[in-house]
Amino acid sequence: MDILCCPVCKGDITLNAETEDEKEILEGTLHCARCNVDYPIHEGIPNLLPPAVKE
């Protein structure tokens, strides 16, 4: 988590884990408070594409 940052503003992101196992987060979100954007984590893979690219 120390090396991850928001791809848009480079601000800190916080982890909200919904499902995890012993090794990794399987489902959840990474949230940037500065941009007020949630980046989903699905099957252990975070999607850090900026919101404009997702649409």
Secondary structure as UniProt FT lines:
FT   TURN            2..3
FT   TURN            7..9
FT   STRAND          13..20
FT   STRAND          25..32
FT   TURN            33..36
FT   STRAND          37..42
FT   TURN            43..44
FT   STRAND          45..46
FT   HELIX           51..54
//
